[in-house]
């Protein structure tokens, strides 16, 4: 298993997770404007939520005022995503599921 307890979230990404994040930024930098679609396929339990949180955290280092939208199909996955994002100190807001109090800062 990967190293743990060395970053603010309490975990270090595994090698393949770091490679996925690097791949994302490398490929997106090559994509022409307006054609920025990239698909990841990973097995269950490989840390896809952590990978997307890492991508967003890295992007926010460059664009601190940037905003990102992540769509998930299930309520439990929305909560898992929110938890992972908070571990990386990414402000989150779940929309839907009866949410009526929106935080304009998120």
N, C-alpha and C positions, 0 to 999 in steps of 0.2 A: 504494500500500500504506500501511498504518497506521504511526504513529510507533512507534519502538522504543527500548529501553534507557533508560527513565526511571522504571521502578518496580522493586521488589525482584525481580520475576521476569525483568527484563530486557526487558520489553515493555509497551507501552501498548495497551489494548484499542482496536479499531477502533470507529468511531462506531456502527455497527449492533450491535456486541457490547455497548457501553454501553447502548444503547437497549433491547436484549433484557433485560439485567439490571434496568434501571429498570422495564420493563414487568412483569417477574416480580414485583417487590416491590409495585408499584402494584396489580396485579390480585390478588395474594394478600392484600393488606390489605383488599380488598373482599369476599373470599370468606367465607361463613359457616363457623363452626367445623364440622369434620367433612366439609366439601365443598371441600377444598383440592386440587383437581386442575387442573393447567395443562399444556398440551401445546405444545411448540415443534416446528416443522418448518423446518429449514434445509438447504440444499444441502450436499453433501459439500465439505469443505475450507473451511468458513466459521468454524471454531473453536468448534464446539458443546461440546467438552470444556473449552475455556478459559472459555466462558460459564458452564457449570455450576460450574466451580471458582471463578469470580468470584462467583457467587451464594452459594456456600457460604462463601467468605472473608468476604463482606459480612455474612452472617448470623452468623458467628462473632464479628464485631466487637460485635454486640449481645448474643449469647448465647455467651460464650467456652467454656462447658462443654457446649455443644450437640453432638449427634452426628448424623451424616448417613449414609445408606446409598445407594450408587449401584450399580445392577445393570447389568452390561454382558454382551453375549452371547459375546464372544471373549476369549481369553487376551491377545492383542496389544492389544486395546482396554483391557483391565484395566491393562496395563503403561503404556500411553499416559496413561490417566487418573491413575494413581499419579504419573507423571512431572509432569504438569501441576499436580496438587495440590501436590506438593513445591515446585515453582517459586513457588507462592503461599504457601508455608510452612504448608500444611495437612497435619497428621499423617495418614498413611494406613495401611491394612492390607488386603492382598488376601486374601480368603477363597476357599477352593476351590483347585483346581489343585494339590492335594497339600499345601497350607499346613497345618501342624500347630502352629506356634509363634505363638500369638496374643498381641499386646501389649495388656494390660488398660488401658493409658493412652490407647489410640486409640479 
